[in-house]
Amino acid sequence: MKSNQDISQGKGTVLTAIIVLFAALLVVYLSGRSYRSMLNPPAGVDMVKPQAGFKQKMLSDYFEGIKDTPADTPVYVQEGKEKGGTVLLLGGTHANEPAAMVAGVVVLENARVEKGRLIVIPFNNPMGREHTTAQEGHPKTFTIAQKKGKGRVFRYGSRGSNPIHEWPNPDIYVHPASGQKLAGSERSNLNRCYPGRPDGHITEKLAYAIIQLIKKEKVDLAFDLHEASPEYPVVNAIVAHERAMELAAMVMMELEASGVPMRLEPSPARLRGLSHREWGDSTETLAILMETANPSQGRFRGKTDERLVLTGEDKAYKKAAALGHLYIPYKGSQTIDLRVARHVFAVKTFMEMLEFVKPDKGVIVQGLPDFQEMLDRKTGAFLAGVEG
């Protein structure tokens, strides 16, 4: 026969179990609500207001296999009065590289095409914007301040596509076009999936759709904008396919002369799946990838919050710079204004010099700010809703 003490202990165990169960359910509920806020962001988040003259299409117009799927994304096209070349600009391949995406939005909201065509995809992999990377502690959103209003809010996402669309990743991802073996998670990384497959997994289908766009629009010059951690060797850099090296070298020298130092790296022929390699091999475009330095991605960083995303201020990085462990000059900050300005000014310079290597494919785009102008006035001044 059970004693009163045994009964009391039993009741205490049941009560503890009930409390733990409710606590677990509460964590699941709060986590689920947070996750859903990334899937379905509030009105105004990730808003864009294209410059007059841009016409919106969808990426599925180029490959119907992604229609009505989470991979489909808006494509904006503006054509000048004078015939010329065609330039493609992608932002947001990796949604945890915010300056790359914001630079695409700045171009979309300011560019006035006089000659040729400009195609902008600001959110290149929308599936990466639906979640943040586990255990990285990244903020869900960040706000670009403006003089008028509350500023522009964008999601800070992940390097890979949302796991709910790619689950489960294989242990090893075999790149279909080359047989190159990569970590299984790289199947969710758009910049390892080119040239893609029409019958592949969803990120491979997205890569295939972009290749079809480049082919069908006969793109002459294509950009894939990125960011990298300050300790990564290929940072503040242009990576160019061999057919684009002449133009990239000319642009690098022009940037250096303008006080914007930029490394020039050749696209490795044996590193497959990346845009600068597969675009150049699969199409006639001059393929360019560019990297700026983002401390919120790095391994040396401390507290990871919106402030770090916007300012790049981190004590650990300052110490790492003093010890010579970084590949950029770092004096305590690496603002998003600086990073966006580097991207926008480099894209502008490339377009201005395209006609020197393709005389009949010149592109003239007005309205894009110069490097110092962006630093002086800050990024928010070049997003819709404020002066200028």
MOWOGI-V170854 format. One record per helix or strand of 3 or more residues. SS is the DSSP state (alpha for helix, beta for strand). FROM is the first residue (numbers start at 1). TO is the last residue. If there is no record, write none. Layout:
SS_FROM_TO ; SS_FROM_TO
This chain:
alpha_4_39 ; beta_55_58 ; alpha_59_61 ; alpha_64_66 ; beta_74_79 ; beta_82_90 ; alpha_98_110 ; beta_112_121 ; alpha_126_130 ; beta_141_144 ; beta_152_155 ; alpha_163_166 ; beta_172_174 ; beta_181_183 ; alpha_184_188 ; alpha_190_192 ; alpha_202_216 ; beta_221_228 ; beta_237_240 ; alpha_242_257 ; beta_263_266 ; alpha_275_282 ; beta_286_293 ; alpha_295_297 ; alpha_306_311 ; alpha_315_322 ; alpha_336_357 ; beta_364_366 ; alpha_371_377 ; alpha_379_382
